[in-house]
Amino acid sequence: MSSPIARQNRTRSQALQQRAERFFPGGVNSPVRAFKAVGGAPPFVESAQGAWLTDADGNRSIDYFGSWGPMILGHAFPPVVEAIERAARASASFGASTAAEADLAELVTQCFPAIEKLRFVSSGTEATMSAIRLARAATGRKIVVKFEGCYHGHSDGLLVKAGSGVATFGIPGSAGVPEEIAGLTLALPYNDLDAVEAAFAAHPGAIAAVILEPIVGNAGCIAPAPATAGRPGYLAGLRAITTREGALLIADEVMSGFRVALGGALELYGIDADLVTLGKIVGGGLPVGVFGGKLRFMDMLAPLGPVYQAGTLSGNPLAMAAGIATVGYLQEHRAEVYPKLEATAKAVAEGVAAEAARAGVPLTLNRVGSMWTWFFTRGPVTDYGQAALSDTAAFGRFHRAMLDQGVWLPPSQFEAAFLGTAHGEEEVAATIAAAQTAFQAVVAG
Ligand SMILES: Cc1ncc(COP(=O)(O)O)c(C=O)c1O
C-alpha cells in the first residue's frame, strides 16, 4: 500500500550528509542531530525565518525544536539580528571586559532573584560543570546527587545513569568516564523524595549538591510533583532536605530558564536555589551559558577565591548582544509573550493529542508552558522509568510522517518539543492536520 503522505524530496540533504560523514563522526557535531533514534535522513538547514526552517532541497518545515530551545522569539528575529550585526562591526571579540557583559548580567539577575552574582561561559555543559566544582569547594564534600533522565551536559561526572533501584552508586554512562569519577555521582529516580532522604541517610555529611532540571526536558517533558496533603511538592521538598543537610541545591534551568516563565521554573514554582545554571535562550541563539547564585558561593571563584574557572570567549560581545536583545525583549514584553506561548502550545499539544485519541493511539501529553512531550504510552509519565515505557518505534513512525508533511519535531521520544512567539494559528492548524495523517501511519505500523 502506498503511503498517503507526500514525501519531501531530500536529495541534496542526503548528499550533504554523505559529505559530512567524511569529516564528522556520524556526520554531525552533536549526536542527536543524526536522527538515529527515529530513522530517516536528517534535512540540512539552509535558513530559517520565524517558525519555519528551509532545508537544502527547498522544503519548508514548521520548527518544533527551536535550536533545542534558544529560538523562543523565532528565527532571524529582527532586533536580535540587528544587535549581532552592530556588535560584529565593533569586532567579534576582545578578550577584555565590555559593558555589555554587565548589561546582560543585570537583566539575568532581575529575572532570577536567586542569582546574586554570576559568570558567563559558552555552553550549558560548562555552566553545570563549574557549578558542581563550586559546590564541592563550598562544602568540602564530593558526592553529587542527580536524577535519572536529567541531562546536564557532557562533563564526566554528570554523564552518569543509574540502574533501577533507589540509591544506586553510578556506573559510567559513557565509555571513557572512569568509575572513580562516576562513583561520585548518585543517580536517583526523579519525583521521589524518599529516594533523596535515603541517599542522605546512606551518605551522611558527604553529599555536596543536588542538581536537577526543575522541569525535566531531557527525558521528555516531566513536571515536578505538586504538593499533596501532608507532603510538600517535589521542589519544595528538595529545598528543605538540602538546606537541612548543608548541601547545595543547583537548579539547572538551561532549558526551562526564560521559557516556562521569565524567571524559569524557580519563578513558576516559587522556589529558591543556591546555584542556578542557564543556557540556550540567554544567548539568543549564540553560545552562552551562565552559572550564578548566592554571593558567598560565587565569591569563591578566582580571582577573588580559590576555585578556578575561565574562558577565552566567555562574555563574547556578539553573544552578549544577542542575549541582551532576546532577554530584554522577553522582559519588556513578558505580559504578552508568556500568555501567547501558553495558548499556542496548549492548542497544538492538545490538538495533536486529540487526534491520537481519535486514531486510537495511546498517548500521554506532558506540558509545562511552551515545552511538552507526546509520550507514546498510556502513562502517566512522572519519571524516566515511565518515560522509557514509550513505544519508540511508534514515535519514530510519527516523527517521519510529520517531517514528510513539513512538521519537524525533535528527533527523539525523550526530548521536549518547543515553540516560540512566531508560531501562530496557521502553524497550529497545519500541525494538527499533519498529525491526523501521521497517526494513520503509526497505526498502519
Ligand atoms: C538542562 C540542560 N542542562 C545542560 C545542557 C547542556 O547544555 P549545552 O548543550 O549548551 O552544553 C542541556 C542541553 O541540552 C540541558 O538541556
PDBQT file of the ligand as one rigid body, heavy atoms in Angstrom, charges set to zero:
ROOT
HETATM    1  C1  LIG A 501      19.056  21.044  31.234  1.00  0.00    +0.000 C 
HETATM    2  C2  LIG A 501      20.311  21.087  30.427  1.00  0.00    +0.000 A 
HETATM    3  N1  LIG A 501      21.477  21.316  31.041  1.00  0.00    +0.000 NA
HETATM    4  C3  LIG A 501      22.638  21.388  30.357  1.00  0.00    +0.000 A 
HETATM    5  C4  LIG A 501      22.668  21.227  28.989  1.00  0.00    +0.000 A 
HETATM    6  C5  LIG A 501      23.961  21.316  28.245  1.00  0.00    +0.000 C 
HETATM    7  O1  LIG A 501      23.988  22.482  27.504  1.00  0.00    +0.000 OA
HETATM    8  P1  LIG A 501      24.951  22.622  26.223  1.00  0.00    +0.000 P 
HETATM    9  O2  LIG A 501      24.410  21.709  25.188  1.00  0.00    +0.000 OA
HETATM   10  O3  LIG A 501      24.875  24.068  25.875  1.00  0.00    +0.000 OA
HETATM   11  O4  LIG A 501      26.321  22.213  26.680  1.00  0.00    +0.000 OA
HETATM   12  C6  LIG A 501      21.483  20.986  28.311  1.00  0.00    +0.000 A 
HETATM   13  C7  LIG A 501      21.473  20.799  26.846  1.00  0.00    +0.000 C 
HETATM   14  O5  LIG A 501      20.516  20.431  26.229  1.00  0.00    +0.000 OA
HETATM   15  C8  LIG A 501      20.267  20.928  29.043  1.00  0.00    +0.000 A 
HETATM   16  O6  LIG A 501      19.095  20.698  28.440  1.00  0.00    +0.000 OA
ENDROOT
TORSDOF 0
